[in-house]
Amino acid sequence: SFIRWLSVNRKCPKALSKDATYLKLLRAAEAAAAPAGRLAVAAAGAAIRTRTRAGRWANGADSDKEGENDKEARLTLMEEVLLLGLKDREGYTSFWNDSISSGLRGAILIELALRGRVDLEPAGARRRMLTSRRVICLSSNLVGDVLLDEALKHIKDTQPPETAHTWIEYLSGETWNPLKLGYQLRNVRERLAKSLVEKSVCTTEKQSFVLFDMTTHPLVDGQVKQKIVRKVQDCVLSRWQNDPQRIDKRSMALLFNAFAPLPDDDYELAMRRTRELLELDFDAESVKEGACPMLWAVAQAFAK
């Protein structure tokens, strides 16, 4: 019916008037009566369908490949970090885990970098160290996630820019500068847990601890967590790459919570390869082709 419409009107809508593929389709429609014309129409239609699929894949919306029900694909890096730290049945993180707060803020910076919103300023000819390279805003377009958008706004509005380590302190409220306390992201764990509940990964319960009651979020879909754990395990076992730049960057950011269930031999191998990654020169890795400088800057901040 679209071909017939083109044949009658002999012109494209204004939005399509500059599109070369649609113009080819128009010319093919004019000759559609001939067999060669029909072949041209079919070829042009195939090109349009191929381009449309490629565009959907570039935007992460190809449901045929990703699967409409794949919850793991919809989780942010912060949600994955929290999910690895949650006790499955109890639904809360360990009371002795005082590192997850900073870890979540580091995950926010890495997620923004992977989405092309922020990056580190160039190392320059003198190859400045990661600890002195500042975080710059590449795009102020909102991500669509409340925590990410809030952190992006702080980074965009701050002049002069700050380093990745400083931003982790600001966002977690661990700075000694009282003028920067407004940058603290509050109730991060609770907001991430609520998001996991909305995505049907966790549920909400009330648990009594004698002196106080606490809202907990036990897992209802353990397969999502297991997929994340297997993905991280695979990146240092079956899919190990000697070149760190070829390792999946999201998996590298999750490395240290996924090895407990492994058999002894695999556990030792995974830990040995993890130690190899930790012993790398982060400054040198950050300037290699294909690197994500923010990931190495966050690693440097936690390795200090």
N, C-alpha and C positions, 0 to 999 in steps of 0.2 A: 504493500500500500504506500510505503514511503517513496518507492521508485516511481509509482504512478503519479504521486503528488509532485515530485521533482520534474517529471516529464511535462506536466501540465503548466506548472508555474514558471519553469525555466530560470529560476533564481533561488538562491539559498536565503534562509533567514539571516538577519543582520549579524547575529552571533556567530554564524558559520561562514560568512562571506569571505573571510580571510583564511579559512582552513583548507589547506591544499588537498587533504584526503577527501573532504566533502565535495570540493570542486571537481576532483577526478570522478567521484560518484555521479555528479550532475552530468558531466560529459558522457559518462557511460550510459546514463539513463536516457539521454537523447538518442542513443543508438541501440536501445534495448530491444528493438524489433528484430535486429539481426542476431544470429547465433553468437557472433564474435562480441556483440554488445552485451549479451547475457553473461558471457564469460567475464567480461570486464566488470560488470556489476557484482558478480560473485566474488571476484578478486578484491574489489574495493571494500565490499562488506566484510570480507575476512580480515582485511587490514585494520578496519575500524574495530572489529571485535578483539583482535590481538592487542591493539593499542589500549583499548579500554581495560582489558585484563591486566596489562603491564602497569597501567596507572593505578589500578586498585591494589596491586601487589606492592608498588612503591609506597603507597600510603598505609600499608599494613591492613588492608580491608579485604583481602582475598579469602573469603570464607570457605571456598572449596579446599584450599590448601591448609589453612590454619584450623578449621573446624569451629563451628559456631559455639560448641559447648566446651571449648578448651579454656578452663578458668585460669590456668597457669599463664597463658599468653596475655591475660588482661591484668596481671599483677604488676605493680611497680616494684622497683628494686627495694624500696623501703618496706613494702608489705612482705616481700620474700625474706628479708632480714628478720623482721619480727616473727614471721611464721616459723623460721628455723629456730628462733629463740624460745618460742612458746612451748610449754609442756602440753602434750597432746590431750590428756584427760583433764588435768587441772585447769588449763586455759590461762595461765599467767607465766611471766618470765621469772627466773630465779631471783630470790631476794638478794642474793650475793652478786648478781651480775650488774656491776656499775659501769660497764663499758658500752652497753647497748644504746644508751642515750646518745653518746658521741658517734657511735657507729651508724645510727639512723640519720644523723645530720650529714655525715660523710656520704651516705647513700643518696641523700637528696642532691648533693653537689654532683655526684657521678651521674645520676639520672638526668639532671639538667644538661650536663655535658653530652651525654649520649643522644639527647633529643635536640642538640644543636642550639641550645639557648645560651649557654655560657662556655667559656674556655679559659685557659691560662694565656696571658700575654706571651708573645713570641720570646724564645730564649735569647735571640739576638746573636750577633757575631761572637760575643764574648761568652756565650753559653752559660747564662746565669743559672744558679741552682733553683730547684723547685721551691725551696723555702722562701725565695725572694721574688718569685713570679706571681703576679697578682691576678685575681679572677676578674675577667671582663665580660660584659653582657654582649652577646652576639645578636640576639633578637629578643624583643620585649613582647612577642606574641604569647598569649596565655596558653598554657599547656592543657588546662581543663581539669587539673588536680589541685585541690585547695592548698595543700602543703607546698607543692612545687611552685604554684603561682605566688604564694606569699613569700617564699624564699627568693624567687626571681625578682619580685618587686623591690625587696631590700637590696639585692645586689645591684640592680639597675639604678637605684636612687642614691647609692653611696659613692661619694667622691671625696678624696681619691679612692681608687679600688683597694681592696684588701687581699691578703694571701688566703689560700685554701685553709690552712691551719687556723688562721684568725677567724674565718667564717664559721668553722666548726665550733669554735668557742662562742662566737656571737649567737649562733642559732641554738646552742644548747644552754645559753645563759651562764656559762662558766667564765665570763670575762670579768676582770677587775675594773673595767671602765664603766662607771654608772650611767654614762651617757649612751651606752650601747645596749643597755638591758632591754630596750624596746625591740631589739632584733630577735629576742628569744622566741622560738616557736613553742607554744604551750600545748600541753596535753597531746603530744605527738603519738604516743603509744595508744592512747584511747581512741584518737581519731583514726589511726590505721586499723585498729581492731574493729571499729565500727564499719570501716570500709570492707574488711574481710567478711563481716557478718552480712553486709549487703550483697556481697558476691557469693554467698552461700558456702563459704569455706569454713567459717566458724559460727558458733551460736553464742547467745548471751545468757549467763546464769549469775545468781547471787550465791556467794560462798561465805560462811561464817568462820572467822578466825578468833573466836572467843571474845577478844577485846574490841573487834571491829568487823564489819561486813565489807566485802570487796566484790566488785563486779568482775567476773572472769569470762573468758571466751574459749571454751573447749572446741576442739576440731570436730567438724561433722563430715568433712570430706578429706580423709587422710591421703587419698591418692594425689591430691594437688601437692602436698608437702613431699611425698615420696618422689614425685617427678622432679621437683627442685633438687632434692638430695641426690638423686641418680644423675642429674645433669651436672652437678658440681663434682661428683665422684668421677664421672666419665672424663671430665676435662683434665684430670691428673692421672687417669688410668688408661682406659681404652682409646681415648682421643687426645692423649698427651702430645704436645708439640714442643720441640726443642726451642723454637722461636717464640718467646712470650707474646709477640704481637699477633700471632695466629691463634692464640687461645681466646675463646669467647670471653668478651670483656665483662659481661654480666655475671658469668660464672666465677671469674677471678675475684669479683667483689664479694662473693659469698663463701669463699673457700673454707673458712675455719670452723664451720658448724656442721659439716656433713660427713665426717669421717668416723664417728663413734660406732655406727652399725657394721662397719667393714670387718671382714676376717683379718686375722693378725698380719698375714703377709701383705694383703692389699693396704691395710692401715699403715704399715711401715713404709711401703712404697709411696703412698699418697703423702704422708708426712715428710718423707725425704724430698719429694719433688716440690712440696710447698715451701720447705726450708730453702731449696734452691731459688725459688722465686723471691723469697724474702731477702736473700743475700745478693740479689742483683743490684747493680748501680741504677737506682731509680731515675737519677738525673739523665743518665745516658739513654735509658729506655724511653724516656718521655719525648725525646727529640727524634726518634726513629720514625720512618715512614709507616703510616697506619696506626700510630700510637694514639692513645687517649690520655693526654697530659694530666687531666683532672684526676683520673684513676690513680696515676703514679703519685700525684701530689697528696691525695688523701692517704695513700699507703705510707708515704714519707711522714705525714703528720702523726700517724699512729705508731710508726716505728721509732720515733724519737725517744 
